[in-house]
């Protein structure tokens, strides 16, 4: 799945779209790629002279990847959003720097009535850089109004 297909599913846009490509997608697993470049706006201040991708944005990239998996499982994904409810056991193992390719692997553990639990791991090459357990809910959006979906 290339960027134009991702943008048809996710509502995020620059500078907050943090998934560039999907390289694997099946019923319970997705693998997404984020190419980290020095042109990312957050590198201006995080940190001057020692650019490191903020951990919260690594988690967001993982969450967006998982959101694609969830939205591919529901009817009418364009009318829905994914809201993250909890992130447990988040751990950051190594820094992510410009030039790195962040590979997000998300596994769906449970999906009931629009609520899911996913296990996520982020890698640069073979090195685990972040991990956590994500809980999210699929919400229907009509004319700016939210309702459970």
Rosetta blueprint (number, residue, H / E / L):
1 X L
2 X L
3 X H
4 X H
5 X H
6 X H
7 X H
8 X H
9 X H
10 X L
11 X L
12 X L
13 X L
14 X L
15 X L
16 X L
17 X L
18 X L
19 X L
20 X L
21 X E
22 X E
23 X E
24 X E
25 X E
26 X L
27 X L
28 X L
29 X E
30 X E
31 X E
32 X E
33 X E
34 X E
35 X E
36 X L
37 X L
38 X L
39 X L
40 X L
41 X H
42 X H
43 X H
44 X H
45 X L
46 X L
47 X L
48 X L
49 X L
50 X L
51 X L
52 X L
53 X L
54 X L
55 X H
56 X H
57 X H
58 X H
59 X H
60 X H
61 X H
62 X H
63 X H
64 X H
65 X H
66 X H
67 X H
68 X H
69 X H
70 X H
71 X H
72 X L
73 X L
74 X L
75 X L
76 X L
77 X H
78 X H
79 X H
80 X E
81 X E
82 X E
83 X E
84 X E
85 X E
86 X E
87 X E
88 X E
89 X E
90 X E
91 X E
92 X E
93 X L
94 X L
95 X L
96 X L
97 X L
98 X L
99 X L
100 X L
101 X E
102 X E
103 X E
104 X E
105 X E
106 X E
107 X E
108 X E
109 X E
110 X E
111 X E
112 X E
113 X L
114 X L
115 X E
116 X E
117 X E
118 X E
119 X E
120 X E
121 X E
122 X E
123 X E
124 X E
125 X L
126 X L
127 X E
128 X E
129 X E
130 X E
131 X E
132 X E
133 X E
134 X E
135 X E
136 X E
137 X E
138 X E
139 X E
140 X E
141 X E
142 X E
143 X L
144 X L
145 X E
146 X E
147 X E
148 X E
149 X L
